[in-house]
Amino acid sequence: MRFTQQEKYEIIRLVETSEIGVNRTLKETGVNKSTFYNWYGKYLEGGFDGLAPSQRARNTYWNRIPDKIRSQVVEMALDFPEESCRGLACKMTDEREYYISESSVYRILKSKGLVTSPAFDTIAASQEYRDKTQRVHQMWQTDFTYLKIVGWGWYYLSTILDDYSRYIVHWELCPSMNAGDVKKTVGRALEKVSLPKGQMPRLLSDNGPCYISGELKEFIKKKEMEHIRGKPNHPQTQGKIERYHRSMKNIIKLDNYYLPGELKERLEEFVDYYNNRRYHESLDNLTPATVYFGLDKKILENRKLIKKRTMLKRRKEHQIQKLKL
């Protein structure tokens, strides 16, 4: 069976994001292991174009990325070492107004030895909450996680995340993990957004003791909110905030903290980065703040225009180059 270029690419992405392992995934798709790795080698070397059927060799390509742009990609990668290839591609489009694909960024950085292997998300979309939200503040996810302060012990981070935009509305670093801490976090989040009556968000949490207490139930009722609790032993129901916790800890836990104030300062820095500068693939490669504040449609339209201008510019430059030869 012959596979098209697009089918090969989709199978590669499927294997890269699969949680059941390469062998089992390939068995399910019916693709031979050696065939897959042959495709994958060509993909790493040539990106999406490398998966095209073999044709007669061409000396030049109209859409080849100019050396000047390649240098800019490398410079940006060195300036922002925490950014993924996807994030760098988005930054090039949004800040330099030059469209470049994620795979092209990866190939450029790979050739310079700046990346060794692709990083992929391990939480699949199927693990998310089944009822998708349609607007900001329709539902908030909340949860606790713990962080250690040297000499002080464990502190507990209580967070409110907007389900639709993934924006961190509010967070509190608490010495305990009880209903009072939840009330304080939710209450201050509500003070920040000042929503009118009848438009209060639903609150989604797990079944921890602090979330099933009568004290919190009374508080939620007073605030005219609805409280939804996830299925027991199924943390993926709160998959977005679980994913946020993992991303946050990957950065925060790189350092030791000796005072609560030090940890709070570092958390503030990360939340600012997460809300305003980190691109999310599930948000069409936008930041949570862009979606939260309703700027997403404008930016996506602008990206389409930039991509169109970039492709026309590359084609024109290629034609000029051919005339010079």
Residue, then its C-alpha position, 0 to 999 in steps of 0.5 A: m500500500r502506498f501512502t501519500q506525503q500527508e498520510k506519512y506525516e500524519i502517521i509520524r505525528l501520531v507515533e510521536t504523540s502516542e502514549i502506547g509506544v512506537n511498536r503498538t502504535l505502528k501495529e495499530t496503523g498497519v505500518n512496518k517498523s522499518t518503513f516508518y523509520n525510513w520515513y522518519g529519517k527523511y522527515l528529520e532531514g527534510g521535514f514535510d518535503g522529505l516525505a514527498p515521492s522521489q522525483r528528479a533532483r532539483n537544484t533550487y526550490w522556490n520556497r527555500i528559506p533565505d540565509k538571512i532568515r535562517s540566521q534570524v531563527v538561530e539568533m532567536a533560538l539563542d535568545f530564547p533557549e526555553e522556546s520550542c521550535r513551534g514557539l520560535a516559529c510563532k515568534m518569527t511570524d508575530e514579531r518579525e512578520y515572516y512566516i516559517s513552519e515549525s518543521s523548518v525551524y526544527r531543520i535549521l536548528k538541527s543543522k546547527g546542533l541546537v536541538t537533539s530530539p523533538a519534544f512532544d506533549t504526552i497528554a492526548a486530547s481525548q483525556e480532556y474534559r469531555d464537555k468543551t467550553q465555548r467562552v471565557h469564564q464558562m468554567w474554571q479548573t482548580d487544584f492544589t499541588y505542592l512545592k518544597i521550601v528548604g527549612w520550611g517544609w511543604y507549601y501548597l499552590s492553589t490555582i484557578l485556570d480558565d478552561y476555555s483560554r487556559y489563562i491563570v486567573h489567580w493563584e495562592l501559595c498556602p501553608s495548608m490545603n483546606a477549604g479555607d484556602v480554596k475559598k480564598t483562591v476562588g474569592r480573590a479570582l472572582e474579585k479580579v474578574s467582577l462578573p455579573k450575576g447569572q454569568m458566574p463560572r462553573l468550578l471543576s475540581d477533584n474529590g479532595p477533602c477540601y473540595i467536598s467539604g460543607e464549608l466550601k459547598e456553602f461558599i459556592k452556593k453563596k457565590e451562585m456558582e456551580h461546582i463540578r467534581g471529576k470522576p474519582n481516580h481519573p485526574q485527566t478530567q482536570g487535564k489542563i490544570e494537571r498539564y499546567h502543573r507539570s509545565m510549571k514544576n519543570i521550571i520552578k523545581l530547577d532551583n531551591y527556595y529558602l523563603p516563601g517570598e522567593l518561591k512566590e516571586r519565581l511563581e509570579e515570573f512563570v505565570d506571567y510567562y505562561n499567560n502572556r508569552r507561551y504559545h499553546e498548540s491547543l489554542d492555535n499556537l496563541t498565548p492564553a492571554t490572547v484568547y482570554f482577552g479576545l484578541d485571537k481572531k485578529i492575530l490568526e487573520n494577521r498570521k494568514l496575511i503574513k504567510k501569504r506575503t511571505m510565500l509571494k516574496r519567496r517565489k518572487e526572490h526565486q524568480i529573480q535568482k533564476l534570471k540572474l543565473 
